[in-house]
């Protein structure tokens, strides 16, 4: 058996897609027979223009090959991202030209990797398993300028339909996606393997620093992308200003709205926010360990009512208090699954302040959550599902 894995991100890149695909490939290698082989086609680390990590363009092992495509330098703009993806798609098509596969697996947050996966699977006459991590068509209507969204959304809707209907099975990372996809593509075969907790975060959570004295300033940490979707520029400046002298915000990451966030903080002379660049995962774990509260926020857009941020699993594993601006399915998930976590309405400073008063500042034991959402266990089940799809179609 030979499986092609298409993922725009892979280790050592810093993002949910990278962590998820890396864990899945490891699970597949454990589950597949010895004669099986996996080809991963991904990119050299490119998640943040301000962060780079060394990686080989080609890695070859007895049962695994990893080929990383070098992309043109790009920022977070749509045009730059489009150019980067075109480079990836062109090279992925070239690299697979002379190979045959028993199954193509594609994981996608921005739709086009799904389209590419469907195209290559069709050319190779191979079964297709898609892993959907976001509803791109839904999102662009909220986050892009209205005129551009009106023109592009119908095009992307056609591409979405083309990819989804050609897949033999579709996995939805969030149960919140179910209504959208089942309504549009009721005949598709779905699975629901969510994101999960990585062992590194469990180990790090066991070594977290104890809470400081009650009269000390509380350190609130956010780590991740700083784009329109996260909406930090719409909540942090006013929220931090109201908590000067009580809370220190440390924001680690990069993204298309980081400059807007910095400009707003400067405009209102906010002194208790530190904007820091992305860091490698080992350093990030240390930041988590030393923080008092872990912060998460998604912008106030209808599309985000369906998502389930992977960051929640990292945060929950640490045992730290979680302070989250979320709505819809993710808010329901936090309230039902994560103890000592509070949710406030996105972009609502007053609600955020009220919820912070309800948050306990001591660490808690989330062993039940960790066991239920172990990334290793989830990926093992997903690996079996992928392999069984290929086997079932051969019968």
For each residue, the residues with C-beta under 8 A, 3 or more apart:
1: 32 33 35 36 37 102 103 387 390
2: 36 37 38 39 99 100 101 102
3: 28 32 36 37 38 39 101 102 103 104 105 386 390
4: 38 39 41 96 99 101 103 104 105 120 124 126
5: 21 24 25 38 39 40 41 105 106 107
6: 41 42 92 104 105 106 107 113 116 117 120
7: 10 17 18 21 40 41 42 106 107 113
8: 17 42 43 85 88 108 110 113
9: 13 15 17 18 21 42 43 47
10: 7 13 18 21 22 40 42 43 66 68
11: 18 19 22 55
12: 18 45 53 54 55 280
13: 9 10 17 18 43 45 46 47 53 55
14: 18 45 47 48 51 53 278 280 281
15: 9 18 19 47 225
16: 19 20 109 133 195 310 311
17: 7 8 9 13 20 21 107 109 133
18: 7 9 10 11 12 13 14 15 21 22 47
19: 11 15 16 22 23 198 310 375
20: 16 17 23 24 107 131 133 195 310 375
21: 5 7 9 10 17 18 24 25 40 42 107
22: 10 11 18 19 25 26
23: 19 20 26 27 196 198 375 376 379
24: 5 20 21 27 28 105 107 379 382 383
25: 5 21 22 28 29 38 40 64
26: 22 23 29 30 379
27: 23 24 30 31 376 379 380 382 383
28: 3 24 25 31 32 38 383 386 387
29: 25 26 32 38 63 64
30: 26 27 380 383
31: 27 28 380 383 384 387
32: 1 3 28 29 36 38 63 383 387
33: 1 36
34: 63
35: 1
36: 1 2 3 32 33 63
37: 1 2 3 63 64 65
38: 2 3 4 5 25 28 29 32 63 64 65
39: 2 3 4 5 64 65 67 96 99 101
40: 5 7 10 21 25 64 65 66 67
41: 4 5 6 7 67 69 91 92 95 96
42: 6 7 8 9 10 21 66 67 68 69
43: 8 9 10 13 46 68 69 70 71 84 88
44: 55 57 68 69 70 71
45: 12 13 14 51 52 53 55
46: 13 43 49 71 74 84
47: 9 13 14 15 18 51 278
48: 14 51 253 254 255 277 278
49: 46 73 74 75 76 254
50: 254 277 278
51: 14 45 47 48 254 277 278 279
52: 45
53: 12 13 14 45 280
54: 12
55: 11 12 13 44 45 68
56: 59 66 68
57: 44 67 68 69 70
58: 65 66 67 68
59: 56 64 65 66
60: 64 65 66
61: 64 65
62:
63: 29 32 34 36 37 38
64: 25 29 37 38 39 40 59 60 61
65: 37 38 39 40 58 59 60 61
66: 10 40 42 56 58 59 60
67: 39 40 41 42 57 58 95
68: 10 42 43 44 55 56 57 58
69: 41 42 43 44 57 87 88 91 92
70: 43 44 57
71: 43 44 46 74 84 87 88
72: 83 84 87
73: 49
74: 46 49 71 77 80 81 83 84
75: 49 80 256
76: 49 80 81 227 255 256
77: 74 80 81 256
78: 81 82 144 148
79: 82 83
80: 74 75 76 77 83 84
81: 74 76 77 78 84 85 110
82: 78 79 85 86
83: 72 74 79 80 86 87
84: 43 46 71 72 74 80 81 87 88
85: 8 81 82 88 89 110 112 113
86: 82 83 89 90
87: 69 71 72 83 84 90 91
88: 8 43 69 71 84 85 91 92 116
89: 85 86 92 93 112 116
90: 86 87 93 94
91: 41 69 87 88 94 95
92: 6 41 69 88 89 95 96 116 120
93: 89 90 96 97 116 119 120
94: 90 91 97
95: 41 67 91 92 99
96: 4 39 41 92 93 99 101 120 124
97: 93 94
98:
99: 2 4 39 95 96 124
100: 2 124 126
101: 2 3 4 39 96 104 121 124 126
102: 1 2 3 126 127 390
103: 1 3 4 126 127 128 129 386 389 390
104: 3 4 6 101 117 120 121 124 126 127 128 129
105: 3 4 5 6 24 117 128 129 130 131 386
106: 5 6 7 113 114 116 117 118 121 128 129 130 131
107: 5 6 7 17 20 21 24 113 130 131 133
108: 8 111 112 113 114 117 130 131 132 133 134 136
109: 16 17 113 133 134 136
110: 8 81 85 113 134 136
111: 108 114 115 136 137 156 159 160 163
112: 85 89 108 115 116 159
113: 6 7 8 85 106 107 108 109 110 116 117
114: 106 108 111 117 118 130 132 160 163 164 167
115: 111 112 118 119 159 162 163
116: 6 88 89 92 93 106 112 113 119 120
117: 6 104 105 106 108 113 114 120 121 128 130 163
118: 106 114 115 121 122 128 130 162 163 166 167
119: 93 115 116 122 123
120: 4 6 92 93 96 104 116 117 123 124
121: 101 104 106 117 118 124 125 126 127 128 166
122: 118 119 125 166
123: 119 120
124: 4 96 99 100 101 104 120 121
125: 121 122
126: 4 100 101 102 103 104 121
127: 102 103 104 121 168 389 390 393
128: 103 104 105 106 117 118 121 166 167 168 169
129: 103 104 105 106 167 168 169 170 171 386 389
130: 105 106 107 108 114 117 118 163 164 167 169 170 171
131: 20 105 106 107 108 170 171 173 193
132: 108 114 135 170 171 172 173 177 181
133: 16 17 20 107 108 109 173
134: 108 109 110 139 307
135: 132 138 139 177 180 181 303 306 307
136: 108 109 110 111 139 140 156 160
137: 111 140 141 153 156 157 160
138: 135 141 142 180 302 303 306
139: 134 135 136 142 143 229 301 303 304
140: 136 137 143 144 149 152 153 156
141: 137 138 144 149 153 303
142: 138 139 299 301 302 303 304
143: 139 140 228 229 299 301 303
144: 78 140 141 148 149 152
145: 148 149
146: 149 150
147: 150 151
148: 78 144 145 151 152
149: 140 141 144 145 146 152 153
150: 146 147 153
151: 147 148 154 155
152: 140 144 148 149 155 156
153: 137 140 141 149 150 156 157
154: 151 157 158
155: 151 152 158 159
156: 111 136 137 140 152 153 159 160
157: 137 153 154 160 161
158: 154 155 161 162
159: 111 112 115 155 156 162 163
160: 111 114 136 137 156 157 163 164
161: 157 158 164 165 184 185
162: 115 118 158 159 165 166
163: 111 114 115 117 118 130 159 160 166 167
164: 114 130 160 161 167 170 181 184 185 188
165: 161 162 185 188
166: 118 121 122 128 162 163
167: 114 118 128 129 130 163 164 170 188
168: 127 128 129 189 389 393
169: 128 129 130 188 189 190 191 385 389
170: 129 130 131 132 164 167 181 185 188 189 190 191
171: 129 130 131 132 190 191 192 193 382 385
172: 132 175 177 178 181 190 191 192
173: 131 132 133 177 193 194 195 308
174: 177 194 306 307 308 329 330
175: 172 178 192 194 308 329
176: 179 305 306 307 308 328 329 330
177: 132 135 172 173 174 180 181 306 307
178: 172 175 181 182 190 192
179: 176 182 183 306
180: 135 138 177 183 184 306
181: 132 135 164 170 172 177 178 184 185 188 190
182: 178 179 185 186 188 190
183: 179 180 186
184: 161 164 180 181
185: 161 164 165 170 181 182 188
186: 182 183
187:
188: 164 165 167 169 170 181 182 185
189: 168 169 170
190: 169 170 171 172 178 181 182
191: 169 170 171 172 382 385
192: 171 172 175 178
193: 131 171 173 378 379 381 382 385
194: 173 174 175 308 373 378
195: 16 20 173 308 310 313 373 375 378
196: 23 313 373 374 375 376 377 378 379
197: 201 202 313 314 316 317 369 370 373 374 375
198: 19 23 201 202 313 314 317 375
199: 202 203 375 376
200: 203 204 281 285
201: 197 198 204 205 285 288 313 314 317 318
202: 197 198 199 205 206 317 370
203: 199 200 206 207
204: 200 201 207 208 285 286 288 289 317 318
205: 201 202 208 288 317 318 319 320
206: 202 203
207: 203 204 289
208: 204 205 288 289 318 319 320 363
209: 289 290
210: 363
211: 292 361 362 363
212: 216 292
213: 216
214: 361
215:
216: 212 213
217: 245 246 247 248 272
218: 246 247 248 292 293 361
219: 247 248 250 290 291 292 293
220: 247 248 249 250 291 292 293 294 295 323
221: 249 250 251 252 287 288 291 293 294 295
222: 232 249 250 251 252 253 294 295 296 297
223: 251 252 253 284 287 288 311
224: 230 252 253 296 311
225: 15 229 230 253 254 255
226: 230 232 233 251 253 254 255 256 257 258 261
227: 76 230 255 256 257
228: 143 231 256 257 299
229: 139 143 225 298 299 301 304
230: 224 225 226 227 255 257 297 298 299
231: 228 234 235 257 297 298 299 300 325 346 347
232: 222 226 235 236 251 257 261 297
233: 226 236 237 257 260 261 264
234: 231 299 300 347
235: 231 232 238 239 297 325 346 347 349 352
236: 232 233 239 240 249 251 261 265 273 297
237: 233 240 241 261 264 265 267 268 270 273
238: 235 241 242 268 349
239: 235 236 242 243 349 352 353
240: 236 237 243 244 247 249 265 270 272 273
241: 237 238 244 268 270
242: 238 239 349 353
243: 239 240 246 247 272 353 356
244: 240 241 247 270 271 272
245: 217 272
246: 217 218 243
247: 217 218 219 220 240 243 244 272
248: 217 218 219 220 272 273 274
249: 220 221 222 236 240 272 273 274 295
250: 219 220 221 222 274 276 287 291
251: 221 222 223 226 232 236 261 273 274 275 276
252: 221 222 223 224 276 277 278 279 284 287
253: 48 222 223 224 225 226 258 276 277 278
254: 48 49 50 51 225 226 258 277 278
255: 48 76 225 226 227 230 258
256: 75 76 77 226 227 228
257: 226 227 228 230 231 232 233 260 261
258: 226 253 254 255 261 262 275
259: 262 263
260: 233 257 263 264
261: 226 232 233 236 237 251 257 258 264 265 275
262: 258 259 265 266 275
263: 259 260 266 267
264: 233 237 260 261 267 268
265: 236 237 240 261 262 268 270 273 275
266: 262 263 269 270
267: 237 263 264
268: 237 238 241 264 265
269: 266
270: 237 240 241 244 265 266 273
271: 244
272: 217 240 243 244 245 247 248 249
273: 236 237 240 248 249 251 265 270
274: 248 249 250 251
275: 251 258 261 262 265
276: 250 251 252 253 279
277: 48 50 51 252 253 254
278: 14 47 48 50 51 252 253 254
279: 51 252 276 283 284 287
280: 12 14 53 283 284
281: 14 200 284 285
282: 285 286
283: 279 280 286 287
284: 223 252 279 280 281 287 288
285: 200 201 204 281 282 288 289
286: 204 282 283 289 290
287: 221 223 250 252 279 283 284 290 291
288: 201 204 205 208 221 223 284 285 291 294 314 315 318 320
289: 204 207 208 209 285 286 318
290: 209 219 286 287
291: 219 220 221 250 287 288 294 320
292: 211 212 218 219 220 320 321 361
293: 218 219 220 221 320 321 322 323 359 361
294: 220 221 222 288 291 315 318 320 321 322 323
295: 220 221 222 249 323 324
296: 222 224 309 311 312 315 322 323 324 325 326
297: 222 230 231 232 235 236 324 325 326 346
298: 229 230 231 301 304 307 309 325 326 327 330 346
299: 142 143 228 229 230 231 234 304 346 347
300: 231 234 304 327 345 346 347
301: 139 142 143 229 298 304
302: 138 142 305
303: 135 138 139 141 142 143 306 307
304: 139 142 229 298 299 300 301 307 326 327 328 330 346
305: 176 302 327 328 329 330
306: 135 138 174 176 177 179 180 303 328 329
307: 134 135 174 176 177 298 303 304 328 329 330
308: 173 174 175 176 194 195 312 329 330 333
309: 296 298 312 326 330
310: 16 19 20 195 313 314
311: 16 223 224 296 314 315
312: 296 308 309 315 316 322 324 330 333 334 338
313: 195 196 197 198 201 310 316 317 373 375
314: 197 198 201 288 310 311 317 318
315: 288 294 296 311 312 318 320 322
316: 197 312 313 322 337 338 341 366 369 370 373
317: 197 198 201 202 204 205 313 314 366 369 370
318: 201 204 205 208 288 289 294 314 315 363
319: 205 208 363 364 365 366
320: 205 208 288 291 292 293 294 315 363
321: 292 293 294 340 341 342 359 360 361 362 363 364
322: 293 294 296 312 315 316 334 338 340 341 342
323: 220 293 294 295 296 341 342 344 352 355 356 359
324: 295 296 297 312 330 331 334 341 342 343 344
325: 231 235 296 297 298 343 344 345 346 347 348 352
326: 296 297 298 304 309 330 331 334 343 346
327: 298 300 304 305 330 331 345 346
328: 176 304 305 306 307 331 332
329: 174 175 176 305 306 307 308 332 333
330: 174 176 298 304 305 307 308 309 312 324 326 327 333 334
331: 324 326 327 328 334 335 343
332: 328 329 335 336
333: 308 312 329 330 336 337 338
334: 312 322 324 326 330 331 337 338 341 343
335: 331 332 338 341 343
336: 332 333
337: 316 333 334 369 372
338: 312 316 322 333 334 335 341 366 369
339: 364 366 369
340: 321 322 359 360 362 364
341: 316 321 322 323 324 334 335 338 359
342: 321 322 323 324 355 356 358 359
343: 324 325 326 331 334 335 355
344: 323 324 325 348 351 352 354 355
345: 300 325 327 348 351
346: 231 235 297 298 299 300 304 325 326 327
347: 231 234 235 299 300 325
348: 325 344 345 351 352
349: 235 238 239 242 352 353
350: 353 354
351: 344 345 348 354 355
352: 235 239 323 325 344 348 349 355 356
353: 239 242 243 349 350 356 357
354: 344 350 351 357 358
355: 323 342 343 344 351 352 358 359
356: 243 323 342 352 353 359
357: 353 354
358: 342 354 355
359: 293 321 323 340 341 342 355 356
360: 321 340 364
361: 211 214 218 292 293 321
362: 211 321 340
363: 208 210 211 318 319 320 321
364: 319 321 339 340 360
365: 319
366: 316 317 319 338 339 369 370
367: 370 371
368: 371 372
369: 197 316 317 337 338 339 366 372 373
370: 197 202 316 317 366 367 373 374
371: 367 368 374
372: 337 368 369
373: 194 195 196 197 313 316 369 370 378
374: 196 197 370 371 377 378
375: 19 20 23 195 196 197 198 199 313 378 379
376: 23 27 196 199 379 380
377: 196 374 380 381
378: 193 194 195 196 373 374 375 381 382
379: 23 24 26 27 193 196 375 376 382 383
380: 27 30 31 376 377 383 384
381: 193 377 378 384 385
382: 24 27 171 191 193 378 379 385 386
383: 24 27 28 30 31 32 379 380 386 387
384: 31 380 381 387 388
385: 169 171 191 193 381 382 388 389
386: 3 28 103 105 129 382 383 389 390
387: 1 28 31 32 383 384 390 391
388: 384 385 391 392
389: 103 127 129 168 169 385 386 392 393
390: 1 3 102 103 127 386 387 393 394
391: 387 388 394 395
392: 388 389 395
393: 127 168 389 390
394: 390 391
395: 391 392
